Amino acid sequence: MATGISFDLGTFSLNLKKLENLHRNQIDKALDRIGDFVSKEAKLRAPVYAGNLTEDIEQNIQGDAVIIRVPENSPSSNYAIPMHEHEYNLGDESAQKQAKGFEVGRKFITRAIDDNQDAIMEIAKNALKL
């Protein structure tokens, strides 16, 4: 005769799923607000290059993730990755933009996230009412 304690987590899992469904609108709102915020912050940090890169930065929600990107079919797609990843000297327009108070140049998307961790958490808390 086997001894032990067993738990049926089926009901628990079902209740978690119900809770997620109940709060899905809040979760989606939080993701959307975070995406809007981070994409705006990335645009502030993006270098000015032929006027397209800043305009091409967009946000999408995929599942429970916010994606900030420059789409493959956008006018700046051929230089977006080098501008994000490589070292380079800022052009005159980028230097003027930087003089307004934000570091402009490489890693403009990741810096938008890294520089705003507290603000992102506050957006999530407010949207989720935590």
C-alpha angles and dihedrals in degrees: 000000000000118000129200144096122275130190128201104218092180093098091045091051091047091052091049090053090049090050091050091049091048091054098036092108091053091047092049091047091051092049092048093049092047091049092050091048097046094044090052090048091049090051090054089054098041118107118246107248119163088329095273109091097068093048093047097058108106141168129227132180114226112181105307095340132094112219118201110190151137106246120238092238096050122111092249098045094105093061104025095093095047090047090051099041110029135071116248142149116262117247122232095268092048091049090051090050091049090051087065091070114276129095104248125201141042122027090022092155098044091044090052087059098038094047092051107043093126094047091048091052090048091052090051093048093049094047092046094039093229 
